[in-house]
Amino acid sequence: VKFPVLFDMRQRDQMTPKFQAPQLEVAFIGKFCEGSSGQMCSSEDNQYSQALSNLRAADVVFLIDGSKSMSEYFGIVAENLTNFTEDYIGNPDYRFGVATYGHFKFSENTNVGDQIDYQIIMDLEPNYLGNFDHVAQPEHLKIEAFEDRPEATNAAVFQTAKSFNWGKNNPNFLIHIADSGDRQQPSQKVFDALSKNNIFYVPIAVEG
């Protein structure tokens, strides 16, 4: 079965060829049936049917930077989560969750796995309410306890991967909305936690 994969080559690093233009590339993993026009194929019919069934269900968790610098965006984020999920209202095959995060609990904590300011606002469940207005409530904003200390971004991704009861057979998506990244590269623990639960990680940056 073919699955889409996105290659983001807009940001250059030391391994980027000198003359490579910034680009986004979509590729596909898998194969098509011989003699058909775009029909997905598998070695066994039951495997094919199961794969199609899996693509009609998903778990999606929105991880939101809840620091004070994000306060002006909370209403916009809540509105867009409502719009994003409105096609799935009442559909039990699609579950949605929401979590927010801030800083590490203590100034000496800087590593993935250390205690962070973290809150699950909504566990993974079907969208029966139809709106996410409660996401914008002030109590979900975190107080910036440490001056010039970055949010615990990588630690929050790790925490989210471990905290939710992700589905085992359907695609899982962690959509991360924030105005800043982490000053450190993510450790292998973060990648392992995402991989263990078959999570596609989708970061979305707002202006910050």
C-alpha positions in Angstrom: 0.0 0.0 0.0 1.3 3.5 -0.8 1.6 6.0 1.9 2.6 9.7 1.4 5.9 10.9 2.9 6.9 14.6 3.0 10.5 15.6 2.6 11.1 19.2 3.9 14.3 20.6 2.4 13.6 24.3 3.0 16.2 24.7 5.7 19.8 24.2 4.8 22.3 22.5 7.1 26.0 21.4 6.7 24.9 18.3 4.7 22.9 20.3 2.1 24.4 20.3 -1.4 25.6 23.8 -2.2 23.3 24.4 -5.2 20.2 22.7 -3.9 17.1 25.0 -4.0 14.8 25.0 -1.0 11.9 22.7 -1.7 9.1 20.5 -0.4 8.9 17.0 -1.9 6.1 14.5 -1.5 7.1 10.9 -2.2 5.2 7.6 -1.7 6.2 4.3 -0.1 4.7 1.1 -1.5 3.5 -0.1 -4.9 0.5 0.0 -7.2 -1.3 -3.0 -8.7 -0.2 -3.9 -12.2 -2.5 -2.7 -14.9 -4.6 -0.5 -12.7 -4.8 3.3 -12.6 -3.8 4.3 -9.1 -5.4 1.3 -7.2 -3.4 0.5 -4.1 -2.1 -3.1 -3.9 -0.9 -5.6 -1.3 0.4 -9.1 -1.4 -2.7 -10.4 0.4 -6.3 -9.2 0.1 -6.9 -9.2 3.8 -3.8 -7.1 4.3 -5.0 -4.7 1.7 -8.5 -4.4 3.3 -6.9 -3.9 6.8 -4.7 -1.2 5.4 -7.7 0.6 3.9 -9.6 0.3 7.1 -6.7 1.8 9.1 -6.6 4.8 6.7 -10.2 5.5 7.6 -9.4 6.0 11.3 -6.8 8.1 13.2 -5.7 9.4 16.5 -4.8 13.1 16.6 -3.3 15.0 19.6 -2.7 18.7 19.5 0.2 19.7 21.6 0.1 23.5 22.3 2.7 25.8 23.7 1.0 27.3 26.7 3.6 29.9 27.6 2.6 33.5 28.0 4.1 34.4 24.7 1.4 32.3 23.0 -1.5 34.0 24.9 -2.6 36.1 21.9 -2.9 33.0 19.8 -5.0 30.8 22.1 -8.3 32.0 20.8 -7.2 31.6 17.2 -5.8 28.1 17.9 -9.1 27.0 19.6 -11.1 28.3 16.6 -8.9 26.5 14.1 -9.0 23.2 16.0 -12.8 23.5 15.8 -12.7 24.1 12.1 -10.1 21.3 11.5 -12.2 18.7 13.3 -15.7 19.6 12.2 -15.9 17.0 9.5 -15.3 14.3 12.2 -18.0 15.2 14.7 -19.6 12.1 16.1 -17.3 9.8 14.1 -15.9 7.2 16.6 -13.1 6.2 14.2 -11.3 9.5 14.7 -10.1 10.5 18.2 -8.7 13.8 19.3 -6.7 15.0 22.3 -5.2 18.2 23.5 -2.3 19.0 25.8 -0.4 22.2 26.8 3.1 22.7 28.2 5.3 25.4 29.6 8.7 25.1 31.2 10.6 22.6 33.3 9.4 22.4 36.9 12.8 23.2 38.4 15.7 25.3 37.2 18.1 22.4 37.3 15.9 20.3 35.1 16.9 20.5 31.4 16.6 16.9 30.1 13.9 15.0 28.4 12.1 13.0 31.0 12.5 15.6 33.7 9.4 17.2 35.3 7.8 19.8 33.1 4.8 22.1 33.4 2.3 19.9 31.4 -1.4 19.5 31.3 -3.7 17.2 29.4 -6.8 19.2 28.5 -8.6 16.5 26.6 -7.8 12.7 26.5 -8.1 10.9 23.2 -11.8 10.6 22.4 -14.2 11.1 19.5 -15.2 14.7 18.8 -18.8 14.8 20.1 -18.9 18.4 21.3 -17.9 20.0 18.0 -15.9 22.8 19.4 -12.6 23.4 21.2 -13.4 26.8 22.8 -12.3 25.4 26.2 -8.7 25.3 24.9 -8.6 29.1 25.1 -9.4 29.3 28.8 -6.8 31.3 30.8 -6.0 28.5 33.2 -4.4 26.6 30.4 -1.7 29.3 30.0 1.5 28.7 31.9 3.4 31.2 33.9 6.9 31.8 32.7 8.8 31.0 35.9 12.3 31.4 34.6 13.5 34.5 32.8 15.0 33.7 29.4 14.5 30.0 29.9 13.1 28.2 26.8 9.9 26.1 26.9 10.5 22.4 27.4 9.7 21.7 23.8 11.4 18.4 23.3 10.4 17.2 26.7 6.8 18.0 25.9 6.8 16.0 22.7 8.3 13.1 24.7 5.7 13.5 27.4 2.9 13.5 24.9 4.1 10.4 23.1 4.1 8.5 26.4 1.0 10.0 28.1 -1.8 9.2 25.6 -3.4 5.8 24.9 -2.5 5.8 21.2 -4.2 3.4 18.8 -2.2 0.4 17.7 -3.5 -0.2 14.2 -4.4 3.2 12.8 -2.2 6.2 12.0 -1.3 8.5 14.9 -0.6 12.2 14.6 1.0 14.7 17.0 0.3 18.2 15.8 2.6 20.6 17.7 1.6 24.3 17.7 4.2 26.7 19.1 6.0 30.0 18.6 9.5 28.7 19.4 11.5 25.5 19.2 13.9 24.0 21.6 17.5 25.3 21.9 18.8 21.7 21.8 18.4 19.0 19.2 15.9 16.3 20.2 17.5 13.3 21.8 17.1 9.7 20.6 14.6 9.2 23.5 12.2 11.6 21.7 12.4 9.7 18.4 12.1 6.3 20.1 8.9 7.4 21.9 7.4 8.6 18.7 8.4 5.5 16.8 7.1 3.2 19.5 3.6 4.5 19.0 3.8 5.0 15.2 3.3 8.7 15.6 3.7 11.2 12.7 5.0 14.4 14.1 3.7 17.6 12.5 5.1 20.9 13.9 3.2 24.2 13.1 5.0 27.5 14.0 3.1 30.7 14.6 4.9 34.0 14.4 6.9 34.6 17.6 
